[in-house]
Amino acid sequence: MKCLIAALLLLTSVISVTFCLSATNKEPPSLASTTFLLLSSPICTDADSDGFYAEKNCKTLVDCNDNDQAIYPMADEVCNELDDDCDGTVDEGCDCVNDETRSCGNDVGECTAGFETCVNGAWNGVCVGEITPVPEVCDGLDNDCNSSLDDGLTAPPNSMQNGVCNGSTQSCSGPGGWVDDYTGIATYEAGSETSCDARDNDCDGTVDEGCDCVNDETRSCGNDVGECTAGFETCVNGAWNGVCVGEITPVPEVCDGLDNDCNGSLDDGLTAPPNSMQNGVCNSSTQSCSGPGGWVDDYTEIATYEAGSETSCDALDNDCDAEVDEGCDCSFDNSGGENIIENNASTLVYEANNSFAILNIEMHLPPSGSGTYIINSNNYNMCTQCILITEDDGSGGVRYFLSDSGTLVISSWDTTFTGTLSAYLVEVTIDPNTFESLPVPDGGTKCLDNYLFNANF
């Protein structure tokens, strides 16, 4: 017969029952023994109602202080000298206990210690009542609270800094502050000088007053600027002898790339000679100083200069070879002759035959006789020395061409007017009331190249 022991857990009691079976399993089971064990239920207490029991086996972690609702397992540590989280350690992670105080600062010298307070488990860093160090000053006190008086200070200069006193500094007298101190200067002489040693011994800004110099002393004279060289002079009987030995003095400046007059500038203050070409637009132009190469022709400042050959055809001698607009194909010639149409005090009007039209050429000139006249470029209503060409446009209208530049050479101004005209003209419109002239956008141009005049007044 085999026996089966069964244990039944009923609520908080345990019942143990033993059953026995026959070997053949044909006999009904018999109750060999029946044991009833009644276990008592544990007592679970939560006096502070914080959700944790004070006893074990109560389905919660054990509350280590069931009389304080703020103390229970896994609670936040408050830094109050209590084990708030029931882990067996008091105030872990706390530097201090809240509201605790400790001394801060120090009582050395002029300083006074204060106190700081623990807030949320850490010292708050505010030192109440503390008097802190300040930079040290010369007053006989320990201002920086390092246990030394008036230390580590930078002394100000003495009131006298001339001569041998240069760089000397004051001394700290404690409560009396900084005071002049010349005791460390071996050559200092208070009141007046007696040494005549080429020093300002009394530091008044004057060296050896009464002595100009020390005998046999030398000093530099002249200068080393440019091509000059300084020399030296010697003290004789307490005075400088005025003889500058070895000096090279300035000379007038020339164009050679050197500072001959020793003023710190090369080739300055010079009068440039004229360029080798002086015809046409090169008239009055001057050379440039190239330094070691001397004077060289320079036409770069002439806006209308054209080297080699002319291309502008503007009635000017642009290449300065005494010929105007060589190689230029001008608009018309004077093969048909000229006839005076009108002559008054300042205006000459001619009629000239052109290959394609009859032109009126109006010349405004001051009545000053023979000579060369520069043709102005200006407004027709203010014309003083200008040329105006009036041309039949072939359809009943006229076109006006006003001089932009040019020259008029009058060889005879008497009963016979002769000369040549070279000019560059641009097409304009002329207001019939104001005589104001304006250039025609994209208008035509005309060129006169040594146009010949030969007529009688």
Secondary structure as the mmCIF struct_conf table of DSSP 4:
data_model
#
loop_
_struct_conf.conf_type_id
_struct_conf.id
_struct_conf.beg_label_comp_id
_struct_conf.beg_label_asym_id
_struct_conf.beg_label_seq_id
_struct_conf.end_label_comp_id
_struct_conf.end_label_asym_id
_struct_conf.end_label_seq_id
STRN STRN1 LYS A 2 LEU A 10
TURN_TY1_P TURN_TY1_P1 LEU A 11 THR A 12
STRN STRN2 SER A 13 LEU A 21
BEND BEND1 ALA A 23 ASN A 25
BEND BEND2 GLU A 27 GLU A 27
HELX_LH_PP_P HELX_LH_PP_P1 PRO A 28 PRO A 29
STRN STRN3 SER A 30 LEU A 37
HELX_LH_PP_P HELX_LH_PP_P2 LEU A 39 ILE A 43
TURN_TY1_P TURN_TY1_P2 ALA A 47 ASP A 48
BEND BEND3 ASP A 50 GLY A 51
BEND BEND4 ALA A 54 THR A 60
HELX_LH_PP_P HELX_LH_PP_P3 LEU A 61 ASP A 63
BEND BEND5 CYS A 64 CYS A 64
TURN_TY1_P TURN_TY1_P3 ASP A 66 ASN A 67
TURN_TY1_P TURN_TY1_P4 GLN A 69 ALA A 70
TURN_TY1_P TURN_TY1_P5 PRO A 73 MET A 74
HELX_LH_PP_P HELX_LH_PP_P4 ALA A 75 GLU A 77
BEND BEND6 CYS A 79 LEU A 82
TURN_TY1_P TURN_TY1_P6 ASP A 84 ASP A 85
BEND BEND7 CYS A 86 GLY A 88
BEND BEND8 VAL A 90 ASP A 91
TURN_TY1_P TURN_TY1_P7 GLU A 92 GLY A 93
BEND BEND9 ASP A 95 CYS A 96
TURN_TY1_P TURN_TY1_P8 ASN A 98 ASP A 99
STRN STRN4 THR A 101 CYS A 104
BEND BEND10 GLY A 105 GLY A 105
BEND BEND11 VAL A 108 VAL A 108
TURN_TY1_P TURN_TY1_P9 GLY A 109 GLU A 110
STRN STRN5 THR A 112 THR A 112
STRN STRN6 GLY A 114 VAL A 119
TURN_TY1_P TURN_TY1_P10 ASN A 120 GLY A 121
STRN STRN7 ALA A 122 TRP A 123
STRN STRN8 VAL A 128 VAL A 128
TURN_TY1_P TURN_TY1_P11 GLY A 129 GLY A 129
STRN STRN9 ILE A 131 ILE A 131
BEND BEND12 CYS A 138 LEU A 141
TURN_TY1_P TURN_TY1_P12 ASN A 143 ASP A 144
BEND BEND13 ASN A 146 SER A 147
BEND BEND14 LEU A 149 ASP A 150
BEND BEND15 GLY A 152 GLY A 152
HELX_LH_PP_P HELX_LH_PP_P5 ALA A 155 PRO A 156
STRN STRN10 PRO A 157 PRO A 157
HELX_LH_PP_P HELX_LH_PP_P6 ASN A 158 ASN A 158
BEND BEND16 SER A 159 SER A 159
BEND BEND17 ASN A 162 ASN A 162
HELX_RH_3T_P HELX_RH_3T_P1 GLY A 163 CYS A 165
TURN_TY1_P TURN_TY1_P13 ASN A 166 GLY A 167
STRN STRN11 THR A 169 THR A 169
STRN STRN12 SER A 171 CYS A 172
HELX_RH_3T_P HELX_RH_3T_P2 GLY A 174 GLY A 176
STRN STRN13 TRP A 178 VAL A 179
TURN_TY1_P TURN_TY1_P14 THR A 183 GLY A 184
TURN_TY1_P TURN_TY1_P15 ALA A 186 THR A 187
BEND BEND18 ALA A 190 SER A 192
BEND BEND19 ASP A 197 ARG A 199
TURN_TY1_P TURN_TY1_P16 ASN A 201 ASP A 202
BEND BEND20 ASP A 204 GLY A 205
BEND BEND21 VAL A 207 ASP A 208
TURN_TY1_P TURN_TY1_P17 GLU A 209 GLY A 210
BEND BEND22 ASP A 212 CYS A 213
TURN_TY1_P TURN_TY1_P18 ASN A 215 ASP A 216
STRN STRN14 THR A 218 CYS A 221
BEND BEND23 GLY A 222 GLY A 222
BEND BEND24 VAL A 225 VAL A 225
TURN_TY1_P TURN_TY1_P19 GLY A 226 GLU A 227
STRN STRN15 THR A 229 THR A 229
STRN STRN16 GLY A 231 VAL A 236
TURN_TY1_P TURN_TY1_P20 ASN A 237 GLY A 238
STRN STRN17 ALA A 239 TRP A 240
STRN STRN18 VAL A 245 VAL A 245
TURN_TY1_P TURN_TY1_P21 GLY A 246 GLY A 246
STRN STRN19 ILE A 248 ILE A 248
BEND BEND25 CYS A 255 LEU A 258
TURN_TY1_P TURN_TY1_P22 ASN A 260 ASP A 261
BEND BEND26 ASN A 263 GLY A 264
BEND BEND27 LEU A 266 ASP A 267
BEND BEND28 GLY A 269 GLY A 269
HELX_LH_PP_P HELX_LH_PP_P7 LEU A 270 PRO A 273
STRN STRN20 PRO A 274 PRO A 274
HELX_LH_PP_P HELX_LH_PP_P8 ASN A 275 ASN A 275
BEND BEND29 SER A 276 SER A 276
BEND BEND30 ASN A 279 ASN A 279
HELX_RH_3T_P HELX_RH_3T_P3 GLY A 280 CYS A 282
TURN_TY1_P TURN_TY1_P23 ASN A 283 SER A 284
STRN STRN21 THR A 286 THR A 286
STRN STRN22 SER A 288 CYS A 289
HELX_RH_3T_P HELX_RH_3T_P4 GLY A 291 GLY A 293
STRN STRN23 TRP A 295 VAL A 296
TURN_TY1_P TURN_TY1_P24 THR A 300 GLU A 301
TURN_TY1_P TURN_TY1_P25 ALA A 303 THR A 304
BEND BEND31 ALA A 307 SER A 309
BEND BEND32 ASP A 314 LEU A 316
TURN_TY1_P TURN_TY1_P26 ASN A 318 ASP A 319
BEND BEND33 ASP A 321 ALA A 322
BEND BEND34 VAL A 324 ASP A 325
TURN_TY1_P TURN_TY1_P27 GLU A 326 GLY A 327
BEND BEND35 SER A 331 SER A 331
TURN_TY1_P TURN_TY1_P28 SER A 335 GLY A 336
STRN STRN24 GLU A 338 ASN A 343
BEND BEND36 ALA A 345 SER A 346
STRN STRN25 THR A 347 ASN A 353
BEND BEND37 SER A 355 ALA A 357
STRN STRN26 ILE A 358 HIS A 364
BEND BEND38 PRO A 367 PRO A 367
BEND BEND39 SER A 370 SER A 370
STRN STRN27 GLY A 371 ILE A 375
HELX_LH_PP_P HELX_LH_PP_P9 ASN A 376 ASN A 376
BEND BEND40 ASN A 378 ASN A 378
HELX_RH_3T_P HELX_RH_3T_P5 TYR A 380 MET A 382
BEND BEND41 THR A 384 GLN A 385
STRN STRN28 CYS A 386 ASP A 392
BEND BEND42 GLY A 394 GLY A 396
STRN STRN29 VAL A 398 TRP A 413
BEND BEND43 ASP A 414 THR A 415
STRN STRN30 THR A 416 ILE A 430
TURN_TY1_P TURN_TY1_P29 PRO A 432 THR A 434
STRN STRN31 SER A 437 PRO A 439
HELX_LH_PP_P HELX_LH_PP_P10 VAL A 440 VAL A 440
TURN_TY1_P TURN_TY1_P30 PRO A 441 ASP A 442
STRN STRN32 THR A 445 ASN A 456
#
